[in-house]
Amino acid sequence: MSTVLLRQSTTRSGLRNLTTISKVARPATIPSFARGKATLPDLPYDYGALEPSISGQIMELHHSKHHQTYVNSYNTFTEQLASATSSADPAAQIALQPLINFHGGGHINHSLFWENLAPKSSGGGEPPSGKLGNAIDLAYGSLDNLKKLMNTKLAGIQGSGWAWLVKDTETGALQVRAYPNQDPVIGQFKPVLGIDAWEHAYYLQYQNRKAEYFGAIWDVINWKTAEKRFE
């Protein structure tokens, strides 16, 4: 079963509206929801399918524990926001918004991330083609140059965050951008490909050798999904 992703809203506060989206009639780019609540999406591959690039243990913990926590917390805080709104408590509403943004962003980012990956047997690591392949060559000269730039962005993240290949919706151009913590790609930019630089994404396997993780993950990148997002 494939995961589903979230199309970005124009403001970070738009995360609050996600709870109103139905699981039955959602576009292919919206994270999974059921009866107005966020739900953990199924992975389209087994936990161990990305080895040796990413261990099965990391994938299981990352998906079933970390992503599940973002889902649970997002649901909890949106319920609290609804209560604060109905009781006309603006202080509580303001206090809850950063928590909703953080955990809602975590749900968005991870839902996109799982579909960014694929086992080698399913095309993981195969280079992009078509419009995206041409756009990468035009913007960066080669796929290898893009990988080096993405890895430099990842290595430069202080603390936790993500590096994203994004499409500027106004110009159509590609950009590589770093986002702190769980800030989602929204507004002017559309996510094409994201790599998680949080320690929980690699530490059990790579410890302090995160540069090895940044290099290894390219072997299981699902460029087919990236091509669809770019179009």
C-alpha positions as CSV (number, residue, x, y, z in Angstrom):
1,M,0.0,0.0,0.0
2,S,1.5,3.4,-1.0
3,T,1.8,6.2,1.4
4,V,0.1,9.5,0.7
5,L,1.6,13.0,0.9
6,L,0.5,16.5,1.8
7,R,0.2,19.3,-0.7
8,Q,1.6,22.4,1.0
9,S,-0.7,25.1,2.2
10,T,0.3,28.8,1.8
11,T,0.9,29.4,5.5
12,R,2.2,27.3,8.4
13,S,-1.0,28.0,10.3
14,G,-2.8,26.0,7.5
15,L,-1.7,22.9,9.3
16,R,-4.6,23.3,11.6
17,N,-7.0,22.7,8.7
18,L,-5.6,19.2,8.1
19,T,-7.9,17.6,10.5
20,T,-10.9,18.3,8.3
21,I,-9.6,16.3,5.4
22,S,-11.2,12.9,4.8
23,K,-9.1,9.8,4.1
24,V,-11.6,8.6,1.5
25,A,-11.5,11.5,-0.9
26,R,-8.1,13.0,-0.6
27,P,-5.7,13.9,-3.4
28,A,-2.6,11.8,-3.7
29,T,-0.4,14.4,-2.1
30,I,-2.1,14.6,1.3
31,P,-1.0,12.6,4.4
32,S,-3.3,9.8,5.6
33,F,-6.3,10.8,7.6
34,A,-9.3,8.9,9.0
35,R,-12.4,10.5,10.4
36,G,-10.6,13.8,10.6
37,K,-7.6,12.5,12.4
38,A,-4.0,12.1,11.1
39,T,-3.0,8.4,10.7
40,L,0.3,6.6,10.3
41,P,0.7,5.7,6.6
42,D,1.7,2.2,5.6
43,L,5.1,1.8,4.0
44,P,5.2,0.5,0.4
45,Y,8.1,-1.8,1.4
46,D,9.3,-4.0,4.3
47,Y,11.4,-2.4,7.1
48,G,14.5,-4.3,6.0
49,A,14.1,-3.7,2.3
50,L,16.4,-0.6,2.2
51,E,19.4,-2.4,3.7
52,P,22.3,-2.0,3.7
53,S,21.7,1.8,3.2
54,I,19.2,2.0,6.0
55,S,18.9,-0.8,8.5
56,G,15.6,-2.5,9.2
57,Q,15.9,-1.6,12.9
58,I,16.2,2.1,12.1
59,M,13.3,1.9,9.7
60,E,11.0,0.2,12.2
61,L,11.8,2.6,15.0
62,H,11.7,5.7,12.7
63,H,8.3,4.7,11.2
64,S,6.4,2.9,14.0
65,K,7.8,5.0,16.9
66,H,9.0,8.5,15.8
67,H,6.4,9.1,13.0
68,Q,3.7,7.6,15.1
69,T,4.5,10.1,17.9
70,Y,4.2,13.0,15.5
71,V,0.8,11.7,14.4
72,N,-0.4,11.1,18.0
73,S,0.8,14.5,19.2
74,Y,-0.7,16.3,16.3
75,N,-4.1,14.8,17.0
76,T,-3.8,15.6,20.7
77,F,-2.9,19.2,20.2
78,T,-5.5,19.8,17.5
79,E,-8.2,18.5,19.8
80,Q,-6.9,20.8,22.5
81,L,-6.9,23.7,20.0
82,A,-10.6,22.9,19.1
83,S,-11.4,23.0,22.8
84,A,-9.5,26.3,23.3
85,T,-11.3,27.8,20.4
86,S,-14.7,26.8,21.6
87,S,-14.0,28.2,25.0
88,A,-12.7,31.4,23.5
89,D,-9.3,31.1,25.1
90,P,-6.8,33.0,22.8
91,A,-3.8,32.4,25.1
92,A,-4.2,28.7,24.9
93,Q,-4.7,28.8,21.1
94,I,-1.5,30.8,20.7
95,A,0.4,28.4,23.0
96,L,-0.8,25.4,21.0
97,Q,0.1,26.6,17.6
98,P,3.9,25.9,17.7
99,L,3.2,22.4,18.9
100,I,0.7,21.8,16.1
101,N,3.1,23.2,13.5
102,F,6.0,21.0,14.8
103,H,4.1,17.7,15.0
104,G,2.0,18.4,11.9
105,G,5.2,19.2,10.1
106,G,6.7,16.0,11.3
107,H,3.8,14.1,9.9
108,I,4.0,15.9,6.5
109,N,7.8,15.5,6.2
110,H,7.9,11.8,7.1
111,S,4.9,11.0,4.8
112,L,6.9,12.5,2.0
113,F,10.2,10.9,3.1
114,W,8.9,7.3,3.0
115,E,7.9,7.7,-0.6
116,N,11.3,9.3,-1.4
117,L,12.8,5.8,-0.8
118,A,12.6,2.5,-2.6
119,P,14.5,-0.8,-2.5
120,K,17.0,-1.3,-5.3
121,S,14.9,-4.1,-6.6
122,S,12.1,-1.6,-7.1
123,G,14.2,1.1,-8.8
124,G,15.8,2.7,-5.8
125,G,18.9,4.7,-6.8
126,E,18.1,4.7,-10.5
127,P,18.8,8.2,-11.8
128,P,16.0,10.6,-12.7
129,S,14.9,11.0,-16.3
130,G,12.5,13.1,-18.3
131,K,11.7,16.7,-17.2
132,L,13.3,16.4,-13.8
133,G,16.5,14.8,-15.1
134,N,16.8,17.7,-17.6
135,A,16.0,20.3,-15.0
136,I,18.8,18.9,-12.7
137,D,21.3,18.9,-15.5
138,L,20.3,22.5,-16.4
139,A,20.5,23.8,-12.8
140,Y,23.4,21.8,-11.4
141,G,25.3,20.4,-14.4
142,S,24.9,16.7,-13.3
143,L,23.1,14.5,-10.8
144,D,26.4,14.0,-9.0
145,N,26.7,17.8,-8.5
146,L,23.2,17.9,-7.0
147,K,24.1,15.1,-4.6
148,K,27.2,17.0,-3.5
149,L,25.2,20.1,-2.9
150,M,22.4,18.3,-1.0
151,N,25.0,16.5,1.1
152,T,26.7,19.8,1.9
153,K,23.3,21.3,3.0
154,L,22.7,18.3,5.2
155,A,26.1,18.4,6.8
156,G,25.6,22.1,7.5
157,I,22.4,21.6,9.5
158,Q,23.0,22.5,13.1
159,G,21.0,20.2,15.3
160,S,18.0,18.7,13.5
161,G,16.4,19.4,10.2
162,W,16.0,18.4,6.5
163,A,17.5,19.2,3.2
164,W,15.0,19.5,0.3
165,L,15.2,19.7,-3.4
166,V,12.2,22.0,-4.1
167,K,10.5,23.5,-7.1
168,D,9.8,27.2,-7.1
169,T,6.1,27.3,-8.1
170,E,6.5,30.9,-9.5
171,T,9.5,30.3,-11.7
172,G,9.6,26.5,-12.1
173,A,13.3,26.4,-11.1
174,L,14.9,23.9,-8.8
175,Q,16.5,24.9,-5.5
176,V,18.2,23.1,-2.7
177,R,17.0,24.4,0.7
178,A,17.6,23.4,4.3
179,Y,14.7,23.5,6.8
180,P,15.2,23.3,10.6
181,N,13.5,20.9,12.9
182,Q,10.2,19.8,11.3
183,D,9.4,22.9,9.3
184,P,7.5,21.7,6.2
185,V,8.1,22.9,2.7
186,I,5.1,25.3,2.1
187,G,4.2,28.5,0.3
188,Q,6.2,29.3,-2.8
189,F,8.0,26.0,-2.9
190,K,6.9,22.5,-3.7
191,P,8.8,19.5,-2.3
192,V,10.4,17.2,-4.8
193,L,12.9,15.2,-2.7
194,G,13.7,15.4,1.0
195,I,16.4,13.8,3.2
196,D,16.0,13.6,7.0
197,A,19.0,14.8,9.0
198,W,17.6,14.1,12.4
199,E,19.8,11.7,14.4
200,H,17.0,9.2,14.8
201,A,17.2,8.6,11.0
202,Y,20.7,7.2,11.1
203,Y,22.4,7.1,14.5
204,L,21.8,3.4,15.4
205,Q,23.6,2.4,12.3
206,Y,26.1,5.2,11.5
207,Q,26.6,6.7,15.0
208,N,28.6,9.9,14.5
209,R,29.4,9.1,10.9
210,K,26.5,10.9,9.5
211,A,28.3,11.7,6.2
212,E,28.2,8.0,5.5
213,Y,24.5,8.0,5.9
214,F,24.1,11.0,3.6
215,G,26.2,9.2,1.0
216,A,24.4,5.8,1.3
217,I,20.9,7.0,1.1
218,W,21.3,8.0,-2.5
219,D,21.4,4.2,-3.3
220,V,17.7,3.9,-2.3
221,I,16.3,7.2,-3.5
222,N,13.0,6.8,-5.4
223,W,13.5,9.2,-8.3
224,K,10.2,8.0,-9.9
225,T,8.3,9.7,-7.1
226,A,10.4,12.8,-7.3
227,E,9.7,13.0,-11.1
228,K,5.9,12.9,-10.4
229,R,6.2,15.6,-7.8
230,F,8.2,17.8,-10.1
231,E,5.5,17.6,-12.8
